[in-house]
Every structure is written in structure tokens, then in C-alpha cells.
Amino acid sequence: AVELARRTRPGTTGSPDWIKHWVSWGAGPRAVQSLIVGGKARAALQGSYLVRREDIEAIAEPVLRHRVIPNYNATGEGINVEDIVQHLLKG
């Protein structure tokens, strides 16, 4: 959860180059909290006591949708927040 949120920030070391090209503002610490709490809730609903990567990935888009702000480059290229989150989850 921490690494996923950190990679959304364009000014952070280790964020992909395409983030710097498409994102003007990334997710903050509260996004990490929401990813963890949401992951716990999803795990519990699935009958698991452990939060797995799949749980975090399943809720990443709804959690990050309003926390990642695409820039003009992304808008001009037809890239929306959902595309950015899916691209982050792929690698």
C-alpha cells in the first residue's frame, strides 16, 4: 500500500517516468491508510484474516480515483485516473 501510493507522486524518487509525464499530484498518507483499511475489509468479506496484494489491488482504483490528479499531458492524450491506476498495478 505504501509503495503503491508513493509511486503515484511525480516528485518522489523511484516513481516511474510516465508518472512524471501524466500526473500533477499524487496520493498522500491518507491514501495509504484507506488502502490498508479497505484491504482489511475486503479480506474479511472474502473470509480471510490476512490482507493480500490482491485485496489492495482490488480497491486501489476506488481509493486512488480522487487522490491522483492527472495533468494536461494526460488529459490531452486521453488518459484518465483509472488508466493511470491500472498502469501502476501492472508494474
PyMOL Python script that loads the backbone (N, CA, C, O; Angstrom):
from pymol import cmd

cmd.read_pdbstr("""\
ATOM      1  N   ALA A   1       0.826  -1.193   0.000  1.00  0.00           N
ATOM      2  CA  ALA A   1       0.000   0.000   0.000  1.00  0.00           C
ATOM      3  C   ALA A   1       0.872   1.259   0.000  1.00  0.00           C
ATOM      4  O   ALA A   1       0.600   2.219  -0.721  1.00  0.00           O
ATOM      5  N   VAL A   2       1.897   1.234   0.803  1.00  0.00           N
ATOM      6  CA  VAL A   2       2.794   2.393   0.875  1.00  0.00           C
ATOM      7  C   VAL A   2       3.507   2.589  -0.456  1.00  0.00           C
ATOM      8  O   VAL A   2       3.578   3.706  -0.970  1.00  0.00           O
ATOM      9  N   GLU A   3       4.024   1.526  -1.000  1.00  0.00           N
ATOM     10  CA  GLU A   3       4.760   1.616  -2.267  1.00  0.00           C
ATOM     11  C   GLU A   3       3.841   2.061  -3.403  1.00  0.00           C
ATOM     12  O   GLU A   3       4.251   2.855  -4.249  1.00  0.00           O
ATOM     13  N   LEU A   4       2.630   1.571  -3.433  1.00  0.00           N
ATOM     14  CA  LEU A   4       1.686   1.964  -4.476  1.00  0.00           C
ATOM     15  C   LEU A   4       1.383   3.453  -4.402  1.00  0.00           C
ATOM     16  O   LEU A   4       1.407   4.141  -5.422  1.00  0.00           O
ATOM     17  N   ALA A   5       1.103   3.953  -3.220  1.00  0.00           N
ATOM     18  CA  ALA A   5       0.820   5.384  -3.062  1.00  0.00           C
ATOM     19  C   ALA A   5       2.055   6.223  -3.374  1.00  0.00           C
ATOM     20  O   ALA A   5       1.950   7.275  -4.005  1.00  0.00           O
ATOM     21  N   ARG A   6       3.203   5.769  -2.940  1.00  0.00           N
ATOM     22  CA  ARG A   6       4.442   6.518  -3.188  1.00  0.00           C
ATOM     23  C   ARG A   6       4.737   6.639  -4.685  1.00  0.00           C
ATOM     24  O   ARG A   6       5.203   7.681  -5.147  1.00  0.00           O
ATOM     25  N   ARG A   7       4.467   5.580  -5.435  1.00  0.00           N
ATOM     26  CA  ARG A   7       4.734   5.607  -6.874  1.00  0.00           C
ATOM     27  C   ARG A   7       3.814   6.543  -7.639  1.00  0.00           C
ATOM     28  O   ARG A   7       4.085   6.841  -8.802  1.00  0.00           O
ATOM     29  N   THR A   8       2.730   7.018  -7.024  1.00  0.00           N
ATOM     30  CA  THR A   8       1.838   7.967  -7.706  1.00  0.00           C
ATOM     31  C   THR A   8       2.355   9.392  -7.656  1.00  0.00           C
ATOM     32  O   THR A   8       1.838  10.259  -8.359  1.00  0.00           O
ATOM     33  N   ARG A   9       3.365   9.649  -6.840  1.00  0.00           N
ATOM     34  CA  ARG A   9       3.863  11.017  -6.657  1.00  0.00           C
ATOM     35  C   ARG A   9       4.965  11.327  -7.659  1.00  0.00           C
ATOM     36  O   ARG A   9       6.002  10.664  -7.663  1.00  0.00           O
ATOM     37  N   PRO A  10       4.748  12.332  -8.511  1.00  0.00           N
ATOM     38  CA  PRO A  10       5.726  12.618  -9.563  1.00  0.00           C
ATOM     39  C   PRO A  10       7.087  13.082  -9.057  1.00  0.00           C
ATOM     40  O   PRO A  10       8.082  12.865  -9.749  1.00  0.00           O
ATOM     41  N   GLY A  11       7.180  13.694  -7.913  1.00  0.00           N
ATOM     42  CA  GLY A  11       8.455  14.200  -7.426  1.00  0.00           C
ATOM     43  C   GLY A  11       9.245  13.227  -6.581  1.00  0.00           C
ATOM     44  O   GLY A  11      10.333  13.562  -6.113  1.00  0.00           O
ATOM     45  N   THR A  12       8.726  12.032  -6.374  1.00  0.00           N
ATOM     46  CA  THR A  12       9.358  11.060  -5.498  1.00  0.00           C
ATOM     47  C   THR A  12      10.368  10.213  -6.255  1.00  0.00           C
ATOM     48  O   THR A  12      10.124   9.803  -7.390  1.00  0.00           O
ATOM     49  N   THR A  13      11.495   9.957  -5.621  1.00  0.00           N
ATOM     50  CA  THR A  13      12.488   9.067  -6.202  1.00  0.00           C
ATOM     51  C   THR A  13      11.888   7.674  -6.333  1.00  0.00           C
ATOM     52  O   THR A  13      11.272   7.159  -5.399  1.00  0.00           O
ATOM     53  N   GLY A  14      12.071   7.084  -7.480  1.00  0.00           N
ATOM     54  CA  GLY A  14      11.540   5.750  -7.706  1.00  0.00           C
ATOM     55  C   GLY A  14      10.204   5.722  -8.419  1.00  0.00           C
ATOM     56  O   GLY A  14       9.742   4.655  -8.823  1.00  0.00           O
ATOM     57  N   SER A  15       9.573   6.880  -8.582  1.00  0.00           N
ATOM     58  CA  SER A  15       8.321   6.877  -9.339  1.00  0.00           C
ATOM     59  C   SER A  15       8.646   6.747 -10.825  1.00  0.00           C
ATOM     60  O   SER A  15       9.639   7.303 -11.295  1.00  0.00           O
ATOM     61  N   PRO A  16       7.821   6.020 -11.559  1.00  0.00           N
ATOM     62  CA  PRO A  16       8.098   5.812 -12.983  1.00  0.00           C
ATOM     63  C   PRO A  16       8.109   7.127 -13.761  1.00  0.00           C
ATOM     64  O   PRO A  16       7.462   8.099 -13.370  1.00  0.00           O
ATOM     65  N   ASP A  17       8.842   7.143 -14.854  1.00  0.00           N
ATOM     66  CA  ASP A  17       8.916   8.344 -15.682  1.00  0.00           C
ATOM     67  C   ASP A  17       7.556   8.738 -16.239  1.00  0.00           C
ATOM     68  O   ASP A  17       7.256   9.924 -16.377  1.00  0.00           O
ATOM     69  N   TRP A  18       6.736   7.748 -16.558  1.00  0.00           N
ATOM     70  CA  TRP A  18       5.430   8.085 -17.115  1.00  0.00           C
ATOM     71  C   TRP A  18       4.541   8.776 -16.078  1.00  0.00           C
ATOM     72  O   TRP A  18       3.642   9.528 -16.455  1.00  0.00           O
ATOM     73  N   ILE A  19       4.767   8.544 -14.798  1.00  0.00           N
ATOM     74  CA  ILE A  19       4.021   9.273 -13.759  1.00  0.00           C
ATOM     75  C   ILE A  19       4.368  10.749 -13.830  1.00  0.00           C
ATOM     76  O   ILE A  19       3.488  11.604 -13.727  1.00  0.00           O
ATOM     77  N   LYS A  20       5.634  11.046 -14.005  1.00  0.00           N
ATOM     78  CA  LYS A  20       6.056  12.438 -14.120  1.00  0.00           C
ATOM     79  C   LYS A  20       5.452  13.095 -15.346  1.00  0.00           C
ATOM     80  O   LYS A  20       5.250  14.309 -15.363  1.00  0.00           O
ATOM     81  N   HIS A  21       5.162  12.311 -16.369  1.00  0.00           N
ATOM     82  CA  HIS A  21       4.594  12.834 -17.606  1.00  0.00           C
ATOM     83  C   HIS A  21       3.075  13.015 -17.514  1.00  0.00           C
ATOM     84  O   HIS A  21       2.523  13.911 -18.153  1.00  0.00           O
ATOM     85  N   TRP A  22       2.387  12.163 -16.715  1.00  0.00           N
ATOM     86  CA  TRP A  22       0.922  12.174 -16.686  1.00  0.00           C
ATOM     87  C   TRP A  22       0.284  12.723 -15.412  1.00  0.00           C
ATOM     88  O   TRP A  22      -0.895  13.075 -15.434  1.00  0.00           O
ATOM     89  N   VAL A  23       1.020  12.809 -14.305  1.00  0.00           N
ATOM     90  CA  VAL A  23       0.400  13.155 -13.022  1.00  0.00           C
ATOM     91  C   VAL A  23       0.960  14.467 -12.489  1.00  0.00           C
ATOM     92  O   VAL A  23       2.171  14.688 -12.474  1.00  0.00           O
ATOM     93  N   SER A  24       0.040  15.336 -12.048  1.00  0.00           N
ATOM     94  CA  SER A  24       0.493  16.577 -11.425  1.00  0.00           C
ATOM     95  C   SER A  24       0.504  16.464  -9.903  1.00  0.00           C
ATOM     96  O   SER A  24       1.297  17.134  -9.241  1.00  0.00           O
ATOM     97  N   TRP A  25      -0.364  15.628  -9.341  1.00  0.00           N
ATOM     98  CA  TRP A  25      -0.428  15.465  -7.884  1.00  0.00           C
ATOM     99  C   TRP A  25      -0.754  14.015  -7.565  1.00  0.00           C
ATOM    100  O   TRP A  25      -1.701  13.452  -8.115  1.00  0.00           O
ATOM    101  N   GLY A  26       0.032  13.406  -6.674  1.00  0.00           N
ATOM    102  CA  GLY A  26      -0.164  12.010  -6.330  1.00  0.00           C
ATOM    103  C   GLY A  26      -0.830  11.816  -4.981  1.00  0.00           C
ATOM    104  O   GLY A  26      -1.178  12.778  -4.297  1.00  0.00           O
ATOM    105  N   ALA A  27      -1.001  10.570  -4.617  1.00  0.00           N
ATOM    106  CA  ALA A  27      -1.681  10.201  -3.379  1.00  0.00           C
ATOM    107  C   ALA A  27      -0.793  10.467  -2.167  1.00  0.00           C
ATOM    108  O   ALA A  27       0.432  10.384  -2.250  1.00  0.00           O
ATOM    109  N   GLY A  28      -1.424  10.786  -1.049  1.00  0.00           N
ATOM    110  CA  GLY A  28      -0.712  11.095   0.184  1.00  0.00           C
ATOM    111  C   GLY A  28      -0.859  10.009   1.232  1.00  0.00           C
ATOM    112  O   GLY A  28      -1.292   8.897   0.932  1.00  0.00           O
ATOM    113  N   PRO A  29      -0.494  10.337   2.466  1.00  0.00           N
ATOM    114  CA  PRO A  29      -0.544   9.351   3.553  1.00  0.00           C
ATOM    115  C   PRO A  29      -1.943   8.817   3.852  1.00  0.00           C
ATOM    116  O   PRO A  29      -2.086   7.652   4.223  1.00  0.00           O
ATOM    117  N   ARG A  30      -2.967   9.638   3.701  1.00  0.00           N
ATOM    118  CA  ARG A  30      -4.320   9.144   3.966  1.00  0.00           C
ATOM    119  C   ARG A  30      -4.752   8.105   2.934  1.00  0.00           C
ATOM    120  O   ARG A  30      -5.592   7.253   3.225  1.00  0.00           O
ATOM    121  N   ALA A  31      -4.185   8.172   1.736  1.00  0.00           N
ATOM    122  CA  ALA A  31      -4.471   7.149   0.734  1.00  0.00           C
ATOM    123  C   ALA A  31      -3.928   5.801   1.198  1.00  0.00           C
ATOM    124  O   ALA A  31      -4.565   4.766   1.002  1.00  0.00           O
ATOM    125  N   VAL A  32      -2.752   5.820   1.809  1.00  0.00           N
ATOM    126  CA  VAL A  32      -2.168   4.586   2.336  1.00  0.00           C
ATOM    127  C   VAL A  32      -3.084   4.007   3.413  1.00  0.00           C
ATOM    128  O   VAL A  32      -3.353   2.806   3.428  1.00  0.00           O
ATOM    129  N   GLN A  33      -3.555   4.859   4.302  1.00  0.00           N
ATOM    130  CA  GLN A  33      -4.469   4.397   5.350  1.00  0.00           C
ATOM    131  C   GLN A  33      -5.732   3.796   4.750  1.00  0.00           C
ATOM    132  O   GLN A  33      -6.198   2.748   5.197  1.00  0.00           O
ATOM    133  N   SER A  34      -6.280   4.452   3.748  1.00  0.00           N
ATOM    134  CA  SER A  34      -7.503   3.952   3.110  1.00  0.00           C
ATOM    135  C   SER A  34      -7.253   2.640   2.381  1.00  0.00           C
ATOM    136  O   SER A  34      -8.110   1.756   2.393  1.00  0.00           O
ATOM    137  N   LEU A  35      -6.096   2.500   1.747  1.00  0.00           N
ATOM    138  CA  LEU A  35      -5.771   1.240   1.081  1.00  0.00           C
ATOM    139  C   LEU A  35      -5.675   0.094   2.089  1.00  0.00           C
ATOM    140  O   LEU A  35      -6.141  -1.014   1.824  1.00  0.00           O
ATOM    141  N   ILE A  36      -5.074   0.367   3.237  1.00  0.00           N
ATOM    142  CA  ILE A  36      -4.921  -0.677   4.255  1.00  0.00           C
ATOM    143  C   ILE A  36      -6.269  -1.049   4.863  1.00  0.00           C
ATOM    144  O   ILE A  36      -6.593  -2.231   4.984  1.00  0.00           O
ATOM    145  N   VAL A  37      -7.052  -0.047   5.245  1.00  0.00           N
ATOM    146  CA  VAL A  37      -8.363  -0.329   5.858  1.00  0.00           C
ATOM    147  C   VAL A  37      -9.287  -1.008   4.845  1.00  0.00           C
ATOM    148  O   VAL A  37      -9.990  -1.962   5.179  1.00  0.00           O
ATOM    149  N   GLY A  38      -9.281  -0.509   3.610  1.00  0.00           N
ATOM    150  CA  GLY A  38     -10.099  -1.139   2.572  1.00  0.00           C
ATOM    151  C   GLY A  38      -9.653  -2.555   2.277  1.00  0.00           C
ATOM    152  O   GLY A  38     -10.480  -3.438   2.050  1.00  0.00           O
ATOM    153  N   GLY A  39      -8.342  -2.775   2.278  1.00  0.00           N
ATOM    154  CA  GLY A  39      -7.817  -4.128   2.073  1.00  0.00           C
ATOM    155  C   GLY A  39      -8.240  -5.070   3.184  1.00  0.00           C
ATOM    156  O   GLY A  39      -8.571  -6.229   2.936  1.00  0.00           O
ATOM    157  N   LYS A  40      -8.228  -4.568   4.412  1.00  0.00           N
ATOM    158  CA  LYS A  40      -8.676  -5.385   5.550  1.00  0.00           C
ATOM    159  C   LYS A  40     -10.155  -5.737   5.409  1.00  0.00           C
ATOM    160  O   LYS A  40     -10.558  -6.875   5.646  1.00  0.00           O
ATOM    161  N   ALA A  41     -10.946  -4.757   5.027  1.00  0.00           N
ATOM    162  CA  ALA A  41     -12.387  -5.001   4.869  1.00  0.00           C
ATOM    163  C   ALA A  41     -12.647  -6.028   3.768  1.00  0.00           C
ATOM    164  O   ALA A  41     -13.465  -6.931   3.942  1.00  0.00           O
ATOM    165  N   ARG A  42     -11.962  -5.893   2.651  1.00  0.00           N
ATOM    166  CA  ARG A  42     -12.158  -6.841   1.547  1.00  0.00           C
ATOM    167  C   ARG A  42     -11.707  -8.235   1.965  1.00  0.00           C
ATOM    168  O   ARG A  42     -12.381  -9.219   1.661  1.00  0.00           O
ATOM    169  N   ALA A  43     -10.585  -8.330   2.651  1.00  0.00           N
ATOM    170  CA  ALA A  43     -10.104  -9.634   3.110  1.00  0.00           C
ATOM    171  C   ALA A  43     -11.123 -10.286   4.039  1.00  0.00           C
ATOM    172  O   ALA A  43     -11.405 -11.479   3.925  1.00  0.00           O
ATOM    173  N   ALA A  44     -11.666  -9.500   4.953  1.00  0.00           N
ATOM    174  CA  ALA A  44     -12.658 -10.044   5.882  1.00  0.00           C
ATOM    175  C   ALA A  44     -13.909 -10.512   5.141  1.00  0.00           C
ATOM    176  O   ALA A  44     -14.473 -11.557   5.465  1.00  0.00           O
ATOM    177  N   LEU A  45     -14.340  -9.736   4.147  1.00  0.00           N
ATOM    178  CA  LEU A  45     -15.515 -10.137   3.365  1.00  0.00           C
ATOM    179  C   LEU A  45     -15.257 -11.399   2.548  1.00  0.00           C
ATOM    180  O   LEU A  45     -16.186 -12.144   2.240  1.00  0.00           O
ATOM    181  N   GLN A  46     -14.001 -11.635   2.201  1.00  0.00           N
ATOM    182  CA  GLN A  46     -13.621 -12.835   1.462  1.00  0.00           C
ATOM    183  C   GLN A  46     -13.374 -14.023   2.401  1.00  0.00           C
ATOM    184  O   GLN A  46     -13.102 -15.133   1.943  1.00  0.00           O
ATOM    185  N   GLY A  47     -13.469 -13.784   3.716  1.00  0.00           N
ATOM    186  CA  GLY A  47     -13.276 -14.850   4.691  1.00  0.00           C
ATOM    187  C   GLY A  47     -11.823 -15.079   5.083  1.00  0.00           C
ATOM    188  O   GLY A  47     -11.478 -16.140   5.602  1.00  0.00           O
ATOM    189  N   SER A  48     -10.976 -14.096   4.838  1.00  0.00           N
ATOM    190  CA  SER A  48      -9.560 -14.239   5.148  1.00  0.00           C
ATOM    191  C   SER A  48      -9.181 -13.335   6.311  1.00  0.00           C
ATOM    192  O   SER A  48      -9.753 -12.261   6.493  1.00  0.00           O
ATOM    193  N   TYR A  49      -8.218 -13.783   7.088  1.00  0.00           N
ATOM    194  CA  TYR A  49      -7.719 -12.972   8.189  1.00  0.00           C
ATOM    195  C   TYR A  49      -6.494 -12.164   7.788  1.00  0.00           C
ATOM    196  O   TYR A  49      -6.029 -11.310   8.544  1.00  0.00           O
ATOM    197  N   LEU A  50      -5.979 -12.436   6.604  1.00  0.00           N
ATOM    198  CA  LEU A  50      -4.779 -11.763   6.117  1.00  0.00           C
ATOM    199  C   LEU A  50      -5.095 -10.891   4.908  1.00  0.00           C
ATOM    200  O   LEU A  50      -5.865 -11.286   4.031  1.00  0.00           O
ATOM    201  N   VAL A  51      -4.504  -9.718   4.868  1.00  0.00           N
ATOM    202  CA  VAL A  51      -4.637  -8.853   3.704  1.00  0.00           C
ATOM    203  C   VAL A  51      -3.566  -9.255   2.705  1.00  0.00           C
ATOM    204  O   VAL A  51      -2.377  -9.282   3.026  1.00  0.00           O
ATOM    205  N   ARG A  52      -3.994  -9.563   1.507  1.00  0.00           N
ATOM    206  CA  ARG A  52      -3.060  -9.945   0.446  1.00  0.00           C
ATOM    207  C   ARG A  52      -2.960  -8.830  -0.585  1.00  0.00           C
ATOM    208  O   ARG A  52      -3.746  -7.883  -0.591  1.00  0.00           O
ATOM    209  N   ARG A  53      -1.989  -8.970  -1.437  1.00  0.00           N
ATOM    210  CA  ARG A  53      -1.786  -7.998  -2.513  1.00  0.00           C
ATOM    211  C   ARG A  53      -3.058  -7.856  -3.369  1.00  0.00           C
ATOM    212  O   ARG A  53      -3.400  -6.755  -3.801  1.00  0.00           O
ATOM    213  N   GLU A  54      -3.736  -8.955  -3.604  1.00  0.00           N
ATOM    214  CA  GLU A  54      -4.962  -8.932  -4.407  1.00  0.00           C
ATOM    215  C   GLU A  54      -6.034  -8.039  -3.777  1.00  0.00           C
ATOM    216  O   GLU A  54      -6.806  -7.394  -4.486  1.00  0.00           O
ATOM    217  N   ASP A  55      -6.075  -8.007  -2.455  1.00  0.00           N
ATOM    218  CA  ASP A  55      -7.049  -7.172  -1.759  1.00  0.00           C
ATOM    219  C   ASP A  55      -6.748  -5.693  -1.978  1.00  0.00           C
ATOM    220  O   ASP A  55      -7.657  -4.900  -2.225  1.00  0.00           O
ATOM    221  N   ILE A  56      -5.489  -5.329  -1.888  1.00  0.00           N
ATOM    222  CA  ILE A  56      -5.081  -3.937  -2.110  1.00  0.00           C
ATOM    223  C   ILE A  56      -5.330  -3.544  -3.558  1.00  0.00           C
ATOM    224  O   ILE A  56      -5.841  -2.457  -3.831  1.00  0.00           O
ATOM    225  N   GLU A  57      -4.975  -4.418  -4.479  1.00  0.00           N
ATOM    226  CA  GLU A  57      -5.166  -4.114  -5.900  1.00  0.00           C
ATOM    227  C   GLU A  57      -6.643  -3.973  -6.255  1.00  0.00           C
ATOM    228  O   GLU A  57      -7.001  -3.160  -7.107  1.00  0.00           O
ATOM    229  N   ALA A  58      -7.499  -4.758  -5.607  1.00  0.00           N
ATOM    230  CA  ALA A  58      -8.931  -4.713  -5.911  1.00  0.00           C
ATOM    231  C   ALA A  58      -9.564  -3.383  -5.516  1.00  0.00           C
ATOM    232  O   ALA A  58     -10.525  -2.942  -6.146  1.00  0.00           O
ATOM    233  N   ILE A  59      -9.034  -2.747  -4.484  1.00  0.00           N
ATOM    234  CA  ILE A  59      -9.630  -1.489  -4.039  1.00  0.00           C
ATOM    235  C   ILE A  59      -8.818  -0.265  -4.434  1.00  0.00           C
ATOM    236  O   ILE A  59      -9.190   0.861  -4.103  1.00  0.00           O
ATOM    237  N   ALA A  60      -7.713  -0.477  -5.138  1.00  0.00           N
ATOM    238  CA  ALA A  60      -6.821   0.638  -5.483  1.00  0.00           C
ATOM    239  C   ALA A  60      -7.520   1.708  -6.318  1.00  0.00           C
ATOM    240  O   ALA A  60      -7.356   2.899  -6.056  1.00  0.00           O
ATOM    241  N   GLU A  61      -8.291   1.301  -7.309  1.00  0.00           N
ATOM    242  CA  GLU A  61      -8.924   2.293  -8.172  1.00  0.00           C
ATOM    243  C   GLU A  61      -9.927   3.171  -7.419  1.00  0.00           C
ATOM    244  O   GLU A  61      -9.859   4.394  -7.539  1.00  0.00           O
ATOM    245  N   PRO A  62     -10.846   2.600  -6.655  1.00  0.00           N
ATOM    246  CA  PRO A  62     -11.774   3.476  -5.920  1.00  0.00           C
ATOM    247  C   PRO A  62     -11.085   4.380  -4.893  1.00  0.00           C
ATOM    248  O   PRO A  62     -11.517   5.511  -4.670  1.00  0.00           O
ATOM    249  N   VAL A  63     -10.019   3.882  -4.273  1.00  0.00           N
ATOM    250  CA  VAL A  63      -9.317   4.677  -3.263  1.00  0.00           C
ATOM    251  C   VAL A  63      -8.518   5.798  -3.911  1.00  0.00           C
ATOM    252  O   VAL A  63      -8.519   6.924  -3.414  1.00  0.00           O
ATOM    253  N   LEU A  64      -7.844   5.508  -5.002  1.00  0.00           N
ATOM    254  CA  LEU A  64      -6.941   6.482  -5.614  1.00  0.00           C
ATOM    255  C   LEU A  64      -7.620   7.384  -6.641  1.00  0.00           C
ATOM    256  O   LEU A  64      -7.028   8.372  -7.076  1.00  0.00           O
ATOM    257  N   ARG A  65      -8.837   7.064  -7.028  1.00  0.00           N
ATOM    258  CA  ARG A  65      -9.526   7.795  -8.089  1.00  0.00           C
ATOM    259  C   ARG A  65      -9.572   9.299  -7.848  1.00  0.00           C
ATOM    260  O   ARG A  65      -9.361  10.077  -8.779  1.00  0.00           O
ATOM    261  N   HIS A  66      -9.838   9.713  -6.646  1.00  0.00           N
ATOM    262  CA  HIS A  66      -9.948  11.149  -6.367  1.00  0.00           C
ATOM    263  C   HIS A  66      -8.695  11.728  -5.710  1.00  0.00           C
ATOM    264  O   HIS A  66      -8.664  12.902  -5.341  1.00  0.00           O
ATOM    265  N   ARG A  67      -7.665  10.893  -5.568  1.00  0.00           N
ATOM    266  CA  ARG A  67      -6.438  11.370  -4.930  1.00  0.00           C
ATOM    267  C   ARG A  67      -5.287  11.599  -5.904  1.00  0.00           C
ATOM    268  O   ARG A  67      -4.308  12.261  -5.562  1.00  0.00           O
ATOM    269  N   VAL A  68      -5.398  11.063  -7.100  1.00  0.00           N
ATOM    270  CA  VAL A  68      -4.381  11.249  -8.132  1.00  0.00           C
ATOM    271  C   VAL A  68      -4.947  12.226  -9.164  1.00  0.00           C
ATOM    272  O   VAL A  68      -6.016  12.000  -9.731  1.00  0.00           O
ATOM    273  N   ILE A  69      -4.223  13.300  -9.391  1.00  0.00           N
ATOM    274  CA  ILE A  69      -4.687  14.346 -10.310  1.00  0.00           C
ATOM    275  C   ILE A  69      -3.877  14.284 -11.605  1.00  0.00           C
ATOM    276  O   ILE A  69      -2.678  14.564 -11.598  1.00  0.00           O
ATOM    277  N   PRO A  70      -4.521  13.920 -12.713  1.00  0.00           N
ATOM    278  CA  PRO A  70      -3.801  13.909 -13.989  1.00  0.00           C
ATOM    279  C   PRO A  70      -3.474  15.331 -14.435  1.00  0.00           C
ATOM    280  O   PRO A  70      -4.198  16.274 -14.114  1.00  0.00           O
ATOM    281  N   ASN A  71      -2.382  15.476 -15.174  1.00  0.00           N
ATOM    282  CA  ASN A  71      -2.005  16.795 -15.665  1.00  0.00           C
ATOM    283  C   ASN A  71      -2.504  17.003 -17.098  1.00  0.00           C
ATOM    284  O   ASN A  71      -3.240  16.179 -17.641  1.00  0.00           O
ATOM    285  N   TYR A  72      -2.092  18.106 -17.684  1.00  0.00           N
ATOM    286  CA  TYR A  72      -2.536  18.456 -19.029  1.00  0.00           C
ATOM    287  C   TYR A  72      -2.084  17.419 -20.064  1.00  0.00           C
ATOM    288  O   TYR A  72      -2.820  17.120 -21.005  1.00  0.00           O
ATOM    289  N   ASN A  73      -0.885  16.876 -19.894  1.00  0.00           N
ATOM    290  CA  ASN A  73      -0.391  15.862 -20.834  1.00  0.00           C
ATOM    291  C   ASN A  73      -1.322  14.653 -20.867  1.00  0.00           C
ATOM    292  O   ASN A  73      -1.676  14.166 -21.941  1.00  0.00           O
ATOM    293  N   ALA A  74      -1.717  14.174 -19.695  1.00  0.00           N
ATOM    294  CA  ALA A  74      -2.607  13.016 -19.628  1.00  0.00           C
ATOM    295  C   ALA A  74      -3.957  13.333 -20.248  1.00  0.00           C
ATOM    296  O   ALA A  74      -4.493  12.533 -21.015  1.00  0.00           O
ATOM    297  N   THR A  75      -4.507  14.485 -19.925  1.00  0.00           N
ATOM    298  CA  THR A  75      -5.806  14.871 -20.466  1.00  0.00           C
ATOM    299  C   THR A  75      -5.736  14.973 -21.982  1.00  0.00           C
ATOM    300  O   THR A  75      -6.637  14.511 -22.682  1.00  0.00           O
ATOM    301  N   GLY A  76      -4.675  15.573 -22.483  1.00  0.00           N
ATOM    302  CA  GLY A  76      -4.505  15.719 -23.923  1.00  0.00           C
ATOM    303  C   GLY A  76      -4.350  14.396 -24.647  1.00  0.00           C
ATOM    304  O   GLY A  76      -4.729  14.274 -25.812  1.00  0.00           O
ATOM    305  N   GLU A  77      -3.789  13.394 -23.960  1.00  0.00           N
ATOM    306  CA  GLU A  77      -3.591  12.080 -24.550  1.00  0.00           C
ATOM    307  C   GLU A  77      -4.765  11.140 -24.283  1.00  0.00           C
ATOM    308  O   GLU A  77      -4.727   9.974 -24.676  1.00  0.00           O
ATOM    309  N   GLY A  78      -5.805  11.639 -23.619  1.00  0.00           N
ATOM    310  CA  GLY A  78      -6.973  10.817 -23.337  1.00  0.00           C
ATOM    311  C   GLY A  78      -6.783   9.842 -22.194  1.00  0.00           C
ATOM    312  O   GLY A  78      -7.491   8.838 -22.111  1.00  0.00           O
ATOM    313  N   ILE A  79      -5.833  10.126 -21.310  1.00  0.00           N
ATOM    314  CA  ILE A  79      -5.543   9.252 -20.166  1.00  0.00           C
ATOM    315  C   ILE A  79      -6.303   9.775 -18.959  1.00  0.00           C
ATOM    316  O   ILE A  79      -6.207  10.954 -18.620  1.00  0.00           O
ATOM    317  N   ASN A  80      -7.063   8.887 -18.305  1.00  0.00           N
ATOM    318  CA  ASN A  80      -7.778   9.293 -17.092  1.00  0.00           C
ATOM    319  C   ASN A  80      -7.166   8.603 -15.873  1.00  0.00           C
ATOM    320  O   ASN A  80      -6.222   7.822 -15.996  1.00  0.00           O
ATOM    321  N   VAL A  81      -7.707   8.898 -14.713  1.00  0.00           N
ATOM    322  CA  VAL A  81      -7.150   8.360 -13.465  1.00  0.00           C
ATOM    323  C   VAL A  81      -7.219   6.840 -13.438  1.00  0.00           C
ATOM    324  O   VAL A  81      -6.286   6.184 -12.974  1.00  0.00           O
ATOM    325  N   GLU A  82      -8.307   6.282 -13.926  1.00  0.00           N
ATOM    326  CA  GLU A  82      -8.440   4.829 -13.936  1.00  0.00           C
ATOM    327  C   GLU A  82      -7.328   4.179 -14.766  1.00  0.00           C
ATOM    328  O   GLU A  82      -6.784   3.144 -14.381  1.00  0.00           O
ATOM    329  N   ASP A  83      -6.997   4.793 -15.901  1.00  0.00           N
ATOM    330  CA  ASP A  83      -5.904   4.277 -16.732  1.00  0.00           C
ATOM    331  C   ASP A  83      -4.575   4.336 -15.980  1.00  0.00           C
ATOM    332  O   ASP A  83      -3.774   3.404 -16.046  1.00  0.00           O
ATOM    333  N   ILE A  84      -4.352   5.433 -15.272  1.00  0.00           N
ATOM    334  CA  ILE A  84      -3.107   5.606 -14.517  1.00  0.00           C
ATOM    335  C   ILE A  84      -3.001   4.540 -13.432  1.00  0.00           C
ATOM    336  O   ILE A  84      -1.946   3.925 -13.280  1.00  0.00           O
ATOM    337  N   VAL A  85      -4.063   4.312 -12.683  1.00  0.00           N
ATOM    338  CA  VAL A  85      -4.038   3.311 -11.607  1.00  0.00           C
ATOM    339  C   VAL A  85      -3.819   1.914 -12.188  1.00  0.00           C
ATOM    340  O   VAL A  85      -3.025   1.142 -11.649  1.00  0.00           O
ATOM    341  N   GLN A  86      -4.504   1.583 -13.266  1.00  0.00           N
ATOM    342  CA  GLN A  86      -4.321   0.268 -13.880  1.00  0.00           C
ATOM    343  C   GLN A  86      -2.884   0.090 -14.378  1.00  0.00           C
ATOM    344  O   GLN A  86      -2.309  -0.991 -14.255  1.00  0.00           O
ATOM    345  N   HIS A  87      -2.323   1.132 -14.928  1.00  0.00           N
ATOM    346  CA  HIS A  87      -0.928   1.090 -15.399  1.00  0.00           C
ATOM    347  C   HIS A  87       0.032   0.881 -14.216  1.00  0.00           C
ATOM    348  O   HIS A  87       1.014   0.148 -14.334  1.00  0.00           O
ATOM    349  N   LEU A  88      -0.255   1.524 -13.085  1.00  0.00           N
ATOM    350  CA  LEU A  88       0.557   1.334 -11.879  1.00  0.00           C
ATOM    351  C   LEU A  88       0.493  -0.103 -11.378  1.00  0.00           C
ATOM    352  O   LEU A  88       1.508  -0.670 -10.972  1.00  0.00           O
ATOM    353  N   LEU A  89      -0.680  -0.678 -11.407  1.00  0.00           N
ATOM    354  CA  LEU A  89      -0.855  -2.039 -10.900  1.00  0.00           C
ATOM    355  C   LEU A  89      -0.164  -3.081 -11.776  1.00  0.00           C
ATOM    356  O   LEU A  89       0.220  -4.146 -11.293  1.00  0.00           O
ATOM    357  N   LYS A  90      -0.009  -2.777 -13.051  1.00  0.00           N
ATOM    358  CA  LYS A  90       0.664  -3.716 -13.961  1.00  0.00           C
ATOM    359  C   LYS A  90       2.156  -3.782 -13.708  1.00  0.00           C
ATOM    360  O   LYS A  90       2.793  -4.798 -13.987  1.00  0.00           O
ATOM    361  N   GLY A  91       2.708  -2.720 -13.190  1.00  0.00           N
ATOM    362  CA  GLY A  91       4.134  -2.829 -12.977  1.00  0.00           C
ATOM    363  C   GLY A  91       4.795  -1.574 -12.723  1.00  0.00           C
ATOM    364  O   GLY A  91       6.010  -1.546 -12.527  1.00  0.00           O
TER     365      GLY A  91
END
""", "prot")
cmd.dss("prot")
cmd.show_as("cartoon", "prot")
cmd.util.cbc("prot")
cmd.orient("prot")
